[in-house]
């Protein structure tokens, strides 16, 4: 290869420019992810133990084995609700706030 061509290729293959995107949108996305991660861990576990102790065994006087089963169903439903909310929020995160007529 010619020396001048090699020098120009080496200069073009330098380090990429630093990312200068919208840092506020990145921070917003990370905050949303952190919020839903905490919600995904705490809500189903909390609902499981709360419904087992207070609703199924306390109010409805169910046996321990039955209350485990129904409390698990409540926890699984909570997981699905949190996932659906996360998908909804993530889907609408990049859309503009105003719903006016596009001109």
C-alpha positions in Angstrom: 0.0 0.0 0.0 1.2 3.5 -0.7 2.5 5.4 2.3 0.2 8.4 1.8 -2.9 6.2 1.6 -1.9 4.3 4.8 -1.4 7.6 6.7 -4.8 8.9 5.7 -6.5 5.6 6.7 -4.7 5.7 10.1 -5.9 9.3 10.7 -9.5 8.3 9.7 -9.4 5.3 12.1 -8.8 7.4 15.2 -10.9 7.2 18.3 -14.6 7.9 17.9 -15.8 11.3 19.1 -17.3 11.3 22.6 -21.1 10.8 22.9 -22.8 14.2 23.1 -26.3 13.0 23.1 -29.1 14.1 25.4 -27.8 13.3 28.9 -31.1 14.3 30.5 -33.0 11.6 28.5 -30.4 9.0 29.6 -30.7 10.0 33.2 -34.5 9.9 32.9 -34.4 6.4 31.3 -32.1 5.2 34.1 -34.4 6.6 36.8 -37.4 4.9 35.2 -35.5 1.6 35.0 -34.4 1.9 38.7 -37.9 2.7 39.8 -39.4 -0.2 38.1 -36.6 -2.5 39.2 -37.3 -1.6 42.9 -41.1 -1.9 42.3 -40.6 -5.4 40.6 -38.7 -6.6 43.7 -40.7 -5.1 46.5 -44.3 -5.1 45.3 -44.8 -8.8 44.6 -43.0 -9.9 47.7 -44.9 -7.4 49.9 -48.2 -8.4 48.4 -47.5 -12.1 48.8 -46.8 -11.8 52.6 -49.5 -9.2 53.2 -52.3 -11.0 51.4 -51.3 -14.4 52.9 -51.3 -13.1 56.5 -54.0 -10.5 56.5 -56.5 -11.4 53.8 -56.4 -15.1 53.2 -55.5 -16.4 56.7 -56.8 -13.4 58.7 -60.0 -12.4 57.1 -61.0 -15.5 55.1 -59.7 -18.0 57.7 -58.1 -20.2 55.0 -55.6 -23.0 55.8 -51.9 -22.3 55.5 -51.5 -24.4 52.3 -54.5 -22.7 50.6 -53.2 -19.2 51.5 -49.8 -20.0 50.0 -51.4 -20.8 46.7 -53.7 -17.8 46.5 -51.0 -15.4 47.7 -48.7 -16.7 45.0 -51.4 -15.9 42.4 -51.6 -12.3 43.7 -47.8 -12.0 43.5 -47.8 -13.2 39.9 -50.5 -10.8 39.0 -48.5 -8.0 40.6 -45.5 -8.9 38.5 -47.6 -8.8 35.3 -49.0 -5.4 36.3 -45.5 -3.9 36.9 -44.2 -5.3 33.6 -47.2 -3.9 31.7 -46.7 -0.5 33.4 -43.0 -0.6 32.5 -43.7 -1.4 28.9 -46.3 1.4 28.7 -44.0 4.0 30.3 -41.0 2.9 28.1 -43.1 3.0 25.0 -44.4 6.5 25.7 -41.1 7.9 27.0 -39.8 9.4 23.8 -43.1 10.8 22.4 -43.8 14.5 22.6 -46.1 15.7 25.4 -48.4 17.8 23.2 -51.0 16.0 21.3 -51.8 18.8 18.9 -52.4 18.7 15.2 -49.3 18.0 13.2 -48.8 20.8 10.6 
